[in-house]
Amino acid sequence: MKISFIKYEKEEDYKIPKLLGMNVEEIKEPEQIDSKIEELKNKNYTTIIIPNELASFSENIINKYKYDNNLNIIITPSKT
C-alpha cells in the first residue's frame, strides 16, 4: 500500500505524515489538486490524504474517484 499526503505549499509543514513515513507532495496552486491526484494514481498510490481546504478545489473527488476501487481518498480536517 502506497500512501501520499498532498499539501498546499503555503501551508505550514505537516509533521505527522512525514513521521509516519508517508510521501508528502506539495502543490503550488489549489487548482492543481486534480492533476496531482491523477499523477499519484498513475504512480500506483492507493491512498491519498488531502486537507479539507484542498479537497474543495477538486471536481473529480466526487465525480471520478468516488467509485474507483483502486484508490482511497481521505479528506482530513484543516489545521487551525
Residue frames relative to the residue before (quaternion, step in Angstrom):
aa qw qx qy qz dx dy dz
M 1.0000 0.0000 0.0000 0.0000 0.00 0.00 0.00
K 0.1405 -0.7774 0.6101 0.0609 3.56 -0.80 1.04
I 0.0992 -0.8062 0.5833 0.0025 3.54 -0.78 1.12
S 0.0243 -0.7900 0.6126 -0.0009 3.55 -1.00 0.87
F 0.2313 -0.7341 0.6255 0.1278 3.52 -1.22 0.66
I 0.1839 -0.7795 0.5907 0.0980 3.59 -0.86 0.96
K 0.0026 -0.7977 0.6027 -0.0215 3.56 -0.90 0.96
Y 0.4917 -0.6131 0.5330 0.3134 3.52 -1.28 0.50
E 0.5227 -0.6928 0.3905 0.3072 3.60 -0.71 1.03
K 0.6647 0.5075 -0.3119 0.4509 3.63 1.11 -0.51
E 0.5625 0.5795 -0.3992 0.4341 3.60 1.23 -0.14
E 0.6221 -0.5146 0.4277 0.4066 3.51 -1.29 0.35
D 0.6101 -0.5613 0.4136 0.3764 3.52 -1.25 0.44
Y 0.3105 -0.7196 0.5927 0.1858 3.54 -1.07 0.81
K 0.2286 -0.8254 0.5051 0.1066 3.58 -0.30 1.23
I 0.6298 0.5738 -0.3498 0.3896 3.60 0.95 -0.80
P 0.6572 0.4906 -0.3525 0.4508 3.67 0.78 -0.77
K 0.6501 0.5068 -0.3210 0.4663 3.59 0.99 -0.78
L 0.6568 0.5112 -0.3129 0.4576 3.59 0.96 -0.84
L 0.6832 0.4635 -0.2761 0.4921 3.58 1.14 -0.61
G 0.5603 -0.6518 0.3626 0.3603 3.57 1.28 0.10
M 0.4225 0.7034 -0.4715 0.3232 3.58 1.19 0.35
N 0.4832 -0.5920 0.5529 0.3322 3.51 -1.28 0.48
V 0.1197 -0.7840 0.6055 0.0663 3.60 -0.85 0.94
E 0.1223 -0.7939 0.5953 0.0177 3.55 -0.66 1.20
E 0.2098 -0.7689 0.5916 0.1215 3.57 -1.03 0.81
I 0.1433 -0.7530 0.6328 0.1092 3.53 -1.16 0.66
K 0.4897 -0.6909 0.4582 0.2701 3.56 -1.07 0.77
E 0.7885 0.1269 -0.0534 0.5995 3.57 1.11 -0.71
P 0.5625 -0.6311 0.4096 0.3427 3.62 -0.92 0.81
E 0.6113 0.5787 -0.3447 0.4156 3.59 1.13 -0.62
Q 0.6007 0.5770 -0.3474 0.4308 3.60 1.26 -0.25
I 0.3976 0.7668 -0.4495 0.2277 3.60 1.25 -0.13
D 0.6772 0.4960 -0.3128 0.4444 3.62 0.84 -0.88
S 0.6672 0.4836 -0.3162 0.4701 3.60 0.94 -0.79
K 0.6375 0.5145 -0.3343 0.4659 3.61 1.05 -0.68
I 0.6220 0.5219 -0.3425 0.4726 3.61 1.01 -0.76
E 0.6619 0.5054 -0.3042 0.4625 3.58 0.90 -0.90
E 0.6327 0.5337 -0.3218 0.4596 3.59 1.00 -0.83
L 0.6815 0.4772 -0.2848 0.4762 3.58 0.91 -0.92
K 0.6178 0.5370 -0.3411 0.4622 3.57 1.04 -0.73
N 0.6652 0.5025 -0.2914 0.4691 3.58 1.00 -0.83
K 0.6684 0.4535 -0.2864 0.5154 3.59 1.26 -0.43
N 0.5351 -0.6835 0.3502 0.3519 3.57 1.33 0.41
Y 0.3080 0.7010 -0.5697 0.2986 3.58 0.98 0.79
T 0.2684 -0.7937 0.5296 0.1328 3.57 -0.86 0.95
T 0.7735 0.1896 -0.1143 0.5938 3.58 1.21 -0.45
I 0.0362 -0.7811 0.6230 -0.0198 3.53 -0.87 1.04
I 0.1732 -0.7821 0.5951 0.0646 3.54 -0.82 1.08
I 0.0348 -0.8082 0.5854 -0.0539 3.53 -0.82 1.10
P 0.4452 -0.6610 0.5230 0.3022 3.63 -0.94 0.80
N 0.6647 -0.5473 0.3540 0.3651 3.55 -1.13 0.74
E 0.6476 0.5371 -0.3313 0.4271 3.60 0.92 -0.88
L 0.6871 0.4592 -0.2888 0.4833 3.60 0.96 -0.80
A 0.6165 0.5693 -0.3462 0.4195 3.57 1.00 -0.79
S 0.6208 0.5633 -0.3479 0.4197 3.58 1.07 -0.64
F 0.6451 0.5150 -0.3199 0.4651 3.62 1.23 -0.32
S 0.6171 0.5710 -0.3447 0.4174 3.60 1.23 -0.22
E 0.2862 -0.7422 0.5829 0.1656 3.53 -0.96 0.93
N 0.7061 0.5143 -0.2538 0.4153 3.57 1.14 -0.62
I 0.4793 0.6780 -0.4605 0.3138 3.63 1.11 -0.33
I 0.7384 0.3714 -0.2230 0.5168 3.57 0.85 -0.91
N 0.7342 0.4722 -0.2506 0.4187 3.59 0.75 -1.05
K 0.8188 0.2954 -0.1190 0.4777 3.57 0.81 -0.97
Y 0.7933 0.3676 -0.1757 0.4525 3.59 0.76 -1.02
K 0.4715 0.7017 -0.4328 0.3130 3.58 1.21 -0.31
Y 0.7860 0.3025 -0.1490 0.5182 3.58 0.97 -0.82
D 0.4588 0.6712 -0.4530 0.3658 3.59 1.25 0.30
N 0.2948 -0.7993 0.5029 0.1461 3.59 -0.41 1.22
N 0.6725 0.5003 -0.2937 0.4596 3.60 1.23 -0.27
L 0.7497 0.3249 -0.1847 0.5462 3.58 1.26 -0.08
N 0.1271 -0.7655 0.6283 0.0548 3.55 -0.89 1.02
I 0.0842 -0.7738 0.6264 0.0418 3.56 -0.80 1.00
I 0.1198 -0.7860 0.6062 0.0203 3.52 -0.76 1.15
I 0.1803 -0.7763 0.5982 0.0834 3.56 -0.78 1.06
T 0.1820 -0.8061 0.5594 0.0645 3.55 -0.68 1.16
P 0.5791 -0.5515 0.4446 0.4037 3.58 -1.17 0.39
S 0.5366 -0.6282 0.4590 0.3268 3.54 -1.14 0.61
K 0.5442 -0.5874 0.4798 0.3585 3.55 -1.24 0.49
T 0.1637 -0.7809 0.5917 0.1152 3.56 -1.11 0.63
